[in-house]
């Protein structure tokens, strides 16, 4: 009898683990290195990771407007994968699975088994529409943010323990080192603490929590700052990751448009979250710390994902924790249904697992084939190649530099050719004093180290990039839709190209220009 009871307890969890693994594989089928081309941002990060493994220093030898965390994650992934994207893919899988497990644990503790399962399914469904091929800062930050929520629940249950606020501070630092806007969960926690302290007059507890959380932040950011200071890159990091992004966020902040975009990208799971939020706002007690947190978190994430006014789908990955929690809250509001499901827990979860496998049969089959080829048939190739990258490898030497106009650094990564400039996304800069300095730095470095080839990606660039061909560029200018803040010295760069380069070939939609030997 005891064995049967243990089986009844363990079997549903085994099925949950299998379900989460299947859903995570389904999510990351769009990041399959054998069949999927890296996105624009992923290309940046792969290139920066490759540069770090070659001994280069972030912000000095290459300049990108993110904190250093994403660069070192990619470096570690490429190290694991022996220079291929499979190591990065493995880190993505670990991050998604850890996030799913942490989210399931915290929701189960708060709402019960089936609300936790529903919340996990909802966010793993919702992230499909915003992952954009993966390897993004928001994706890795999910683990820190779900962990912060778990520690928050522990802190509610044991308010005098300093460990949990300290760990929340560590999770803030982890998300911050990936992207400042990824810290919505931790900011909402602190705002909920403050509001709760004002309502309950528990100011000493608030000070206690803020103190230990602050120490957790310093525990990570302090050594990080010292490391960057030792490298000589701390000031440049502050310019890149904080000040430059401040100017980036000065664009339009249409919150309603941002909200609508999020619902459009995510789809039905966002509807579950909205219904859960309405249920919470109407019926839940407003002096409860957990309720205050959820009421603050959803609108805060809407604001943070809309700050830049650009509305890229991957900005909405940060919605996943609140989407999971509110979806769970929605199902928990149907206690009769939850009780009926609990009566046949193992069978219900097994049924959901079977349905998930059937619905995801195509991406799962693709992932299985890719993993099988990596494991047993490596001579057929283990990573997707590209015609432009292949052309660069064949028609340049290993020591030659290649400039990719428009910042599609995936071509540099795949061809193993360095960019001639440390400024990685000229001319797609924002209007700021930092941009002026970067523009001058770019032009000086390109003049000093002319690239053997320039790859013009204007035809495939997601942003409105001016072409290097003056005829095409004049046609673009007539539309008035080019990038709004082109550098002041861009005409000098056009002149440099026209005097020193000639069109060699067109590969796909990319125009390749070769340096004219004297």
C-alpha positions as CSV (number, residue, x, y, z in Angstrom):
1,X,0.0,0.0,0.0
2,X,2.8,2.4,0.9
3,X,4.5,1.6,-2.4
4,X,1.3,2.3,-4.3
5,X,0.9,5.7,-2.5
6,X,4.5,6.6,-3.3
7,X,3.9,5.7,-7.0
8,X,0.7,7.8,-7.0
9,X,2.8,10.8,-5.7
10,X,5.9,10.3,-7.9
11,X,4.3,9.3,-11.2
12,X,2.6,12.7,-11.8
13,X,5.9,14.5,-11.2
14,X,7.7,12.2,-13.6
15,X,5.1,13.0,-16.2
16,X,5.4,16.7,-15.5
17,X,9.2,16.5,-16.0
18,X,8.6,14.7,-19.3
19,X,6.0,17.3,-20.3
20,X,8.3,20.3,-19.5
21,X,11.2,18.6,-21.4
22,X,9.0,18.0,-24.5
23,X,7.6,21.6,-24.4
24,X,11.1,23.0,-23.9
25,X,12.4,21.0,-27.0
26,X,9.4,22.3,-28.9
27,X,10.2,25.9,-28.0
28,X,13.9,25.5,-28.9
29,X,13.2,23.8,-32.2
30,X,13.3,27.4,-33.6
31,X,16.9,27.7,-32.3
32,X,18.1,24.4,-33.9
33,X,21.7,25.2,-35.0
34,X,21.4,22.7,-37.9
35,X,18.4,24.2,-39.5
36,X,17.8,27.7,-38.2
37,X,19.8,30.9,-39.0
38,X,20.7,33.1,-36.1
39,X,18.7,36.4,-35.6
40,X,20.3,39.8,-35.8
41,X,20.8,40.0,-32.0
42,X,21.9,36.4,-31.6
43,X,24.5,37.1,-34.3
44,X,25.9,39.9,-32.2
45,X,26.2,37.8,-29.1
46,X,27.8,34.8,-31.0
47,X,30.4,37.1,-32.4
48,X,31.1,38.7,-29.0
49,X,31.5,35.3,-27.4
50,X,33.8,34.2,-30.2
51,X,35.9,37.4,-29.6
52,X,36.2,36.8,-25.9
53,X,37.5,33.3,-26.6
54,X,40.2,34.9,-28.7
55,X,41.2,37.1,-25.7
56,X,39.3,40.2,-26.7
57,X,37.9,42.6,-24.0
58,X,34.3,43.7,-24.2
59,X,33.7,47.4,-24.9
60,X,37.4,48.0,-25.7
61,X,38.0,45.5,-28.5
62,X,34.3,45.3,-29.4
63,X,31.5,47.7,-28.4
64,X,27.9,46.5,-27.9
65,X,25.1,48.2,-25.9
66,X,24.4,45.3,-23.5
67,X,25.8,44.5,-20.1
68,X,28.6,41.8,-20.2
69,X,26.5,38.8,-19.1
70,X,25.2,37.9,-22.5
71,X,28.8,38.1,-24.0
72,X,30.2,35.6,-21.4
73,X,27.2,33.2,-21.7
74,X,27.9,33.0,-25.4
75,X,31.6,32.6,-24.8
76,X,30.9,29.7,-22.4
77,X,28.4,28.2,-24.8
78,X,30.9,28.3,-27.7
79,X,33.5,26.8,-25.5
80,X,31.1,23.9,-24.6
81,X,30.2,23.5,-28.3
82,X,33.8,23.6,-29.4
83,X,33.1,26.7,-31.5
84,X,29.6,25.6,-32.7
85,X,26.2,26.9,-31.7
86,X,25.3,23.6,-30.0
87,X,26.9,24.6,-26.7
88,X,24.8,27.8,-26.7
89,X,21.7,25.8,-27.6
90,X,22.5,23.5,-24.6
91,X,22.7,26.6,-22.3
92,X,19.3,27.8,-23.7
93,X,17.8,24.4,-23.0
94,X,19.1,24.5,-19.4
95,X,17.8,28.0,-18.9
96,X,14.3,27.1,-20.2
97,X,14.1,23.9,-18.2
98,X,15.3,25.6,-15.0
99,X,12.8,28.4,-15.5
100,X,10.0,25.9,-16.1
101,X,11.0,23.9,-13.0
102,X,11.3,27.0,-10.8
103,X,8.0,28.4,-12.1
104,X,6.2,25.1,-11.5
105,X,7.6,24.9,-8.0
106,X,6.6,28.4,-6.9
107,X,3.1,28.2,-8.4
108,X,2.5,24.7,-7.0
109,X,3.4,26.1,-3.6
110,X,1.1,29.0,-4.0
111,X,-1.9,27.7,-6.0
112,X,-1.6,23.9,-6.2
113,X,-0.5,21.2,-8.7
114,X,-2.8,21.8,-11.7
115,X,-2.6,25.6,-11.6
116,X,1.2,25.2,-11.6
117,X,1.0,22.9,-14.6
118,X,-1.4,25.2,-16.4
119,X,0.9,28.2,-15.8
120,X,3.9,26.3,-17.1
121,X,2.1,25.2,-20.2
122,X,0.8,28.8,-20.8
123,X,4.2,30.5,-20.7
124,X,6.0,27.8,-22.7
125,X,3.2,28.2,-25.3
126,X,3.4,32.0,-25.2
127,X,7.2,32.2,-25.6
128,X,7.0,30.5,-28.9
129,X,5.8,33.7,-30.5
130,X,8.4,36.0,-29.1
131,X,11.6,33.9,-28.9
132,X,12.8,35.0,-32.4
133,X,15.2,32.1,-32.7
134,X,16.6,32.3,-29.2
135,X,19.9,33.2,-27.6
136,X,18.6,36.5,-26.3
137,X,19.2,38.4,-23.0
138,X,15.5,38.1,-22.0
139,X,15.5,34.4,-22.4
140,X,18.4,33.7,-20.0
141,X,17.0,36.2,-17.5
142,X,13.9,34.1,-17.0
143,X,15.8,31.7,-14.7
144,X,16.8,34.6,-12.4
145,X,13.3,36.0,-12.5
146,X,11.4,32.8,-11.7
147,X,14.0,32.1,-8.9
148,X,13.3,35.6,-7.5
149,X,9.6,34.8,-7.3
150,X,10.3,31.5,-5.5
151,X,12.5,33.4,-3.0
152,X,9.8,36.0,-2.6
153,X,7.3,33.3,-1.6
154,X,9.8,31.9,0.9
155,X,10.4,35.4,2.3
156,X,6.6,35.8,2.8
157,X,6.5,32.5,4.7
158,X,9.6,33.3,6.7
159,X,9.8,37.1,6.9
160,X,12.6,37.1,9.5
161,X,15.1,35.1,7.4
162,X,17.6,37.3,5.7
163,X,18.7,34.6,3.2
164,X,15.7,35.1,0.9
165,X,16.0,38.9,0.4
166,X,19.7,38.4,-0.1
167,X,19.1,35.8,-2.8
168,X,16.5,38.1,-4.4
169,X,19.2,40.7,-4.7
170,X,21.5,38.2,-6.4
171,X,18.8,37.5,-8.9
172,X,18.4,41.2,-9.6
173,X,22.1,41.4,-10.3
174,X,21.9,38.4,-12.6
175,X,19.0,39.9,-14.7
176,X,20.6,43.3,-14.7
177,X,23.9,42.0,-16.1
178,X,21.9,40.7,-19.0
179,X,19.8,43.8,-19.6
180,X,18.5,46.4,-17.2
181,X,14.9,46.1,-18.5
182,X,14.9,42.4,-17.5
183,X,14.6,43.3,-13.8
184,X,10.9,43.9,-13.8
185,X,10.2,41.0,-11.4
186,X,12.6,42.2,-8.8
187,X,11.5,45.9,-9.1
188,X,7.9,44.8,-8.7
189,X,8.9,42.8,-5.5
190,X,10.5,45.9,-4.0
191,X,7.5,48.1,-4.9
192,X,5.2,45.5,-3.3
193,X,7.4,45.5,-0.2
194,X,7.2,49.3,0.0
195,X,3.5,49.5,-0.5
196,X,2.8,46.7,1.9
197,X,5.0,48.4,4.6
198,X,3.0,51.6,4.2
199,X,-0.3,49.8,4.5
200,X,0.7,47.6,7.4
201,X,3.1,50.0,9.1
202,X,5.9,47.5,9.0
203,X,8.8,49.8,8.3
204,X,11.5,47.9,10.2
205,X,10.7,44.8,8.1
206,X,11.0,46.9,4.9
207,X,14.4,48.2,5.9
208,X,15.5,44.7,6.8
209,X,14.4,43.4,3.4
210,X,15.9,46.2,1.4
211,X,19.2,46.0,3.3
212,X,19.7,42.3,2.6
213,X,18.6,42.6,-1.0
214,X,21.0,45.4,-1.5
215,X,23.8,43.3,-0.1
216,X,22.8,40.6,-2.5
217,X,23.1,43.0,-5.4
218,X,26.5,44.2,-4.2
219,X,27.7,40.6,-3.7
220,X,27.5,40.2,-7.5
221,X,27.9,43.6,-9.0
222,X,30.8,44.6,-6.7
223,X,33.2,41.9,-8.0
224,X,31.9,42.4,-11.5
225,X,32.7,46.1,-11.3
226,X,36.2,45.3,-10.0
227,X,36.8,42.8,-12.8
228,X,35.8,45.4,-15.4
229,X,37.9,48.0,-13.7
230,X,40.8,45.6,-13.8
231,X,40.2,45.2,-17.6
232,X,40.0,48.9,-18.0
233,X,36.4,48.7,-19.4
234,X,34.2,49.8,-16.6
235,X,33.6,53.3,-17.8
236,X,32.9,52.0,-21.3
237,X,30.5,49.4,-19.9
238,X,28.5,52.2,-18.0
239,X,28.3,54.2,-21.2
240,X,27.2,51.2,-23.3
241,X,24.8,49.3,-20.9
242,X,23.3,52.3,-19.1
243,X,23.8,55.7,-20.7
244,X,23.4,54.6,-24.3
245,X,20.3,52.6,-23.4
246,X,18.9,55.7,-21.6
247,X,19.1,57.6,-24.9
248,X,17.6,54.5,-26.7
249,X,14.6,54.6,-24.4
250,X,13.9,58.3,-25.2
251,X,11.8,57.2,-28.3
252,X,8.0,56.9,-28.3
253,X,6.5,55.1,-25.3
254,X,3.0,54.2,-26.5
255,X,2.0,51.9,-23.7
256,X,-1.3,50.9,-25.3
257,X,0.5,50.0,-28.5
258,X,3.0,48.1,-26.6
259,X,0.3,46.2,-24.7
260,X,-1.5,45.4,-28.0
261,X,1.8,44.3,-29.6
262,X,2.5,41.9,-26.7
263,X,-1.0,40.3,-27.0
264,X,-0.5,40.0,-30.7
265,X,2.9,38.3,-30.5
266,X,2.0,36.0,-27.6
267,X,-1.6,35.2,-28.5
268,X,-4.0,33.1,-26.5
269,X,-1.8,32.7,-23.4
270,X,-1.7,36.5,-23.0
271,X,-5.5,36.3,-22.8
272,X,-5.3,33.8,-20.0
273,X,-3.1,36.3,-18.1
274,X,-5.5,39.2,-18.7
275,X,-8.4,37.2,-17.4
276,X,-6.3,36.2,-14.4
277,X,-5.4,39.8,-13.8
278,X,-9.0,40.9,-13.9
279,X,-10.0,38.2,-11.5
280,X,-7.2,39.2,-9.2
281,X,-8.1,42.9,-9.4
282,X,-11.8,42.4,-8.7
283,X,-11.8,39.7,-6.1
284,X,-8.4,39.4,-4.3
285,X,-7.7,41.2,-1.0
286,X,-5.6,44.3,-1.8
287,X,-3.6,44.3,1.4
288,X,-2.0,40.9,0.7
289,X,1.7,41.1,-0.3
290,X,1.3,38.5,-3.1
291,X,-1.6,40.3,-4.6
292,X,0.2,43.6,-4.5
293,X,3.1,42.0,-6.3
294,X,1.0,40.6,-9.1
295,X,-1.0,43.8,-9.5
296,X,2.2,45.8,-9.9
297,X,4.1,43.3,-12.0
298,X,1.8,43.1,-15.0
299,X,1.6,46.8,-15.8
300,X,5.3,47.2,-14.9
301,X,6.3,44.6,-17.5
302,X,4.2,46.4,-20.1
303,X,6.0,49.6,-19.4
304,X,9.5,48.1,-19.5
305,X,8.8,46.2,-22.7
306,X,7.5,49.4,-24.4
307,X,10.3,51.9,-23.3
308,X,12.2,52.0,-26.5
309,X,9.1,52.3,-28.6
310,X,10.4,49.8,-31.1
311,X,8.3,46.8,-30.2
312,X,10.6,44.0,-31.1
313,X,8.9,40.6,-30.2
314,X,11.7,39.4,-28.0
315,X,11.1,42.4,-25.6
316,X,8.0,40.5,-24.5
317,X,9.8,37.4,-23.3
318,X,10.0,39.3,-19.9
319,X,6.2,38.8,-19.7
320,X,6.5,35.1,-19.2
321,X,6.7,34.9,-15.4
322,X,3.7,37.1,-14.9
323,X,1.9,35.3,-17.7
324,X,2.5,32.0,-15.8
325,X,1.4,33.4,-12.5
326,X,-1.8,35.0,-13.7
327,X,-2.8,32.0,-15.8
328,X,-2.4,29.9,-12.7
329,X,-4.4,32.3,-10.7
330,X,-7.2,32.0,-13.3
331,X,-7.3,28.2,-13.1
332,X,-7.1,28.3,-9.3
333,X,-10.3,30.4,-9.4
334,X,-12.1,27.3,-10.5
335,X,-11.7,25.1,-7.4
336,X,-14.2,22.5,-8.6
337,X,-12.3,21.9,-11.8
338,X,-9.0,21.6,-9.9
339,X,-10.4,19.1,-7.5
340,X,-11.8,17.0,-10.3
341,X,-8.4,17.0,-12.0
342,X,-6.6,16.1,-8.8
343,X,-8.7,13.0,-8.4
344,X,-7.0,11.5,-11.5
345,X,-3.8,13.5,-11.4
346,X,-1.4,10.9,-13.0
347,X,-3.8,10.1,-15.9
348,X,-4.5,13.7,-16.6
349,X,-0.9,14.7,-16.8
350,X,0.0,11.7,-18.9
351,X,-2.9,12.6,-21.3
352,X,-1.5,16.2,-21.5
353,X,2.0,14.8,-22.2
354,X,0.6,12.6,-25.0
355,X,-1.3,15.5,-26.5
356,X,1.8,17.7,-26.4
357,X,3.9,15.1,-28.1
358,X,1.3,14.8,-30.9
359,X,0.9,18.5,-31.4
360,X,4.6,19.1,-31.3
361,X,5.4,16.0,-33.4
362,X,6.9,18.0,-36.3
363,X,9.3,20.2,-34.4
364,X,10.2,17.3,-32.0
365,X,11.0,15.1,-35.0
366,X,13.2,17.8,-36.5
367,X,15.1,18.3,-33.2
368,X,15.5,14.5,-32.8
369,X,16.9,14.2,-36.3
370,X,19.3,17.1,-35.6
371,X,20.5,15.6,-32.3
372,X,20.9,12.2,-34.0
373,X,23.0,13.7,-36.7
374,X,25.2,15.6,-34.2
375,X,25.7,12.4,-32.2
376,X,26.2,9.8,-35.0
377,X,26.7,11.5,-38.3
378,X,28.9,14.5,-37.8
379,X,30.6,14.3,-41.2
380,X,27.3,15.5,-42.7
381,X,27.7,18.8,-40.7
382,X,26.4,19.8,-37.3
383,X,25.6,23.5,-37.9
384,X,23.7,25.4,-40.5
385,X,26.0,27.2,-43.0
386,X,25.2,30.2,-45.2
387,X,26.1,31.2,-48.7
388,X,27.5,34.6,-47.7
389,X,29.6,33.1,-44.9
390,X,30.8,30.3,-47.2
391,X,31.8,32.9,-49.8
392,X,33.7,34.9,-47.2
393,X,35.7,31.8,-46.0
394,X,36.5,30.9,-49.6
395,X,37.5,34.3,-50.8
396,X,39.3,35.8,-47.9
397,X,42.2,34.7,-45.7
398,X,41.8,33.9,-42.0
399,X,43.6,37.1,-41.0
400,X,41.5,39.3,-43.3
401,X,38.9,41.6,-41.7
402,X,35.3,41.8,-43.1
403,X,32.9,44.6,-42.4
404,X,29.2,43.6,-42.4
405,X,27.3,46.8,-43.2
406,X,24.2,46.8,-40.9
407,X,25.6,44.7,-38.1
408,X,24.6,41.2,-39.1
409,X,27.7,39.9,-37.3
410,X,26.5,36.3,-37.7
411,X,28.4,36.5,-41.0
412,X,31.6,37.4,-39.1
413,X,30.9,34.6,-36.6
414,X,30.2,31.9,-39.3
415,X,33.1,32.9,-41.5
416,X,35.5,33.3,-38.6
417,X,36.5,36.7,-39.9
418,X,36.9,39.7,-37.6
419,X,35.2,43.1,-38.1
420,X,37.7,45.9,-38.7
421,X,36.1,48.1,-36.1
422,X,35.2,47.6,-32.5
423,X,31.9,49.6,-33.0
424,X,29.6,46.8,-34.1
425,X,26.4,48.5,-35.2
426,X,27.4,51.7,-37.0
427,X,25.4,53.4,-38.5
428,X,22.3,52.1,-36.5
429,X,23.0,54.3,-33.5
430,X,20.8,56.6,-31.6
431,X,21.0,60.4,-31.2
432,X,23.4,60.8,-28.2
433,X,26.9,62.2,-27.4
434,X,28.1,58.6,-27.0
435,X,27.0,57.9,-30.6
436,X,29.1,60.8,-31.9
437,X,32.2,59.4,-30.2
438,X,31.4,55.9,-31.6
439,X,31.0,57.3,-35.1
440,X,34.4,58.9,-35.0
441,X,35.9,55.8,-33.6
442,X,34.3,53.6,-36.3
443,X,35.5,55.7,-39.2
444,X,39.1,56.0,-37.8
445,X,39.3,52.3,-37.2
446,X,38.0,51.4,-40.7
447,X,40.4,53.8,-42.3
448,X,43.3,52.5,-40.3
449,X,42.3,48.8,-41.0
450,X,40.4,48.7,-44.3
451,X,38.4,45.5,-44.6
452,X,39.1,43.2,-47.5
453,X,35.4,42.8,-48.1
454,X,32.3,44.8,-47.1
455,X,29.0,42.9,-47.0
456,X,26.1,45.3,-47.6
457,X,23.0,43.7,-45.9
458,X,20.5,46.6,-46.5
459,X,18.1,44.3,-48.3
460,X,17.7,41.9,-45.5
461,X,18.2,44.2,-42.5
462,X,15.2,44.4,-40.2
463,X,16.1,48.1,-39.6
464,X,16.0,50.7,-42.3
465,X,19.6,50.6,-43.4
466,X,21.0,52.9,-46.2
467,X,22.6,51.0,-49.0
468,X,26.2,51.6,-50.0
469,X,25.2,51.8,-53.7
470,X,24.4,55.5,-54.2
471,X,21.7,54.8,-56.8
472,X,19.8,52.5,-54.4
473,X,20.4,54.9,-51.5
474,X,18.8,57.8,-53.4
475,X,15.7,55.7,-54.0
476,X,15.7,54.8,-50.3
477,X,16.0,58.5,-49.4
478,X,12.9,59.4,-51.5
479,X,10.8,57.1,-49.2
480,X,11.8,59.0,-46.1
481,X,12.0,55.7,-44.2
482,X,15.7,55.3,-43.5
483,X,17.1,55.1,-40.0
484,X,16.2,58.3,-38.3
485,X,19.5,59.3,-36.7
486,X,22.3,58.6,-39.2
487,X,25.8,59.6,-38.0
488,X,27.1,63.0,-38.9
489,X,30.2,61.5,-40.6
490,X,28.3,59.0,-42.7
491,X,29.0,60.9,-46.0
492,X,32.8,60.6,-45.2
493,X,32.3,56.8,-44.9
494,X,30.4,56.7,-48.2
495,X,33.3,58.6,-49.8
496,X,35.8,56.2,-48.3
497,X,33.9,53.2,-49.8
498,X,33.4,54.8,-53.2
499,X,37.1,55.6,-53.5
500,X,38.5,52.3,-52.2
501,X,35.9,49.6,-53.0
502,X,34.2,48.0,-56.1
503,X,31.3,45.7,-56.3
504,X,32.6,42.1,-56.6
505,X,29.4,40.0,-56.5
506,X,25.9,39.7,-55.2
507,X,25.2,36.6,-53.0
508,X,21.5,36.3,-52.3
509,X,20.4,39.7,-51.2
510,X,23.8,40.8,-50.0
511,X,26.1,43.1,-52.1
512,X,29.8,42.3,-51.6
513,X,32.5,45.0,-52.2
514,X,36.2,44.3,-52.4
515,X,39.0,46.6,-51.5
516,X,40.8,47.8,-54.6
517,X,44.5,47.1,-54.3
518,X,46.7,50.0,-55.2
